[in-house]
Structure formats: structure tokens, C-alpha cells
């Protein structure tokens, strides 16, 4: 049996992604016109659009349709919403671009209280992955469209909040310093990676929705590949993020040394 690879033209995701993209493009052009091209380079636009494309691939492309027949494709969809799209979209932002919204974002962070703390983001990210991959929750999402939409919203919100604490261009009152980002990353990616390993080596298929036969895969093989995709993706993202954090720490240390040389000890 082969899976139907069709595009979805659900107006909800299309309208949401189109609105966000339009707003970004208008602000990007305004910043370059008022502040100059160095204020926000073209690569920021490219990265942001890649993030929108990743979200579109998860929600509109054949990946969405294939996710109903293949566990591994549904897993790809989840990882696009949880990691790839949020990372790329946040990297497309700068302080100058967000200047009109900075006070609102900081006010929202203060109003959020514990919800705005990185510890909450860790529990939200890990909890979302483990909860939605519990067999009862997973099968319910595939059987009921409203629950499926809620699942996707949970992953997108958990991913954006989690990566915002690491990549936000705005200085946060909960800014992670020292070894904080490393602990933040390791504690999360290892716990989600363990879920992927558990799915890979589960003795029997956990999800009754997938009966096998698609692309010549049995239900067990499909689930094993999907679990491996999750575990490998988490390892790759963790490795890249840790390398990036290390480079950022070196740059911040170098800037601190330069300030000390210029102005002397405070």
C-alpha cells in the first residue's frame, strides 16, 4: 500500500503563516529603510522565511497527509513544529526589528510569572513530547481533528517558548548565564532523546492507528524508524546548539575583556 502524498489547503494554517510573514516583511523593509541595511541583513530574512517554510511543510505539505499513514512522517511533522520552525524564526529576529514590541514582550514576561521562567519551558517541552506520545493521547489526536490541532498548537508553543529562552534577541529578566544554557539544553534533549530510544526499541507497536503496509514497512518497523528519527534529531540539535552556545560564551567573554581593558576595573 502507498500513502497519498497530497497538499493540504486548510485556510487556518495558510492564513496564520501568511499574516506572520507579511508582518515580518513589512517591518523588515521599514527597518532597512530607516536604520540602514546593516541593522537587519538579508540573511535574517532568509532564515525567518526558512522557519515559515518549515512550519508550512509540517502543516500544509504532503508531510501532513503522510502522517496519517506513517508514524515516521508524523514524527517529522512534530519535530518541524517543535524545533526547526521556532529556531529559524527566532534567529530571524533582532533587537531593532522587535523594538516596537520590546516593552510589551517584557511586560508579558513579568505578567506570566512562573510560566515565563526557563524551568517551566523545560517541563513544558519535555511534558508535551511525553504526554502526546502516550498511546491514548497519540491515537486520540489521529482520530479527532480538534485534538490533532491542539497537539500541533502544544508543540509549536512549547518549542517557541523553549527556544526563546536560548535565542531571544531581547534581554530577559530570566536570562540564562554561565553554565545555565548548557544545563537547560542537556536536561531537555536527553529526556526527549530517551523517549525516542524507548520508541525505537519497544518490543511491540504502541500505536493502534498504524497497521503497517505503507511503503512496505510493518507497523513495528515504522515505529522503530520514527523513534530513531526523534532520538537522532534531538542529538543533532543538541550538538549544534551546544557548539553555538560555546562560541557565544567565548564572544561574550572577549567583549567583557575588551570593556575591561578600555574602561579599567569597575
Order of alpha helices (4+ residues) and beta strands (2+ residues): alpha-alpha-alpha-alpha-alpha-alpha-alpha-alpha-alpha-alpha-alpha
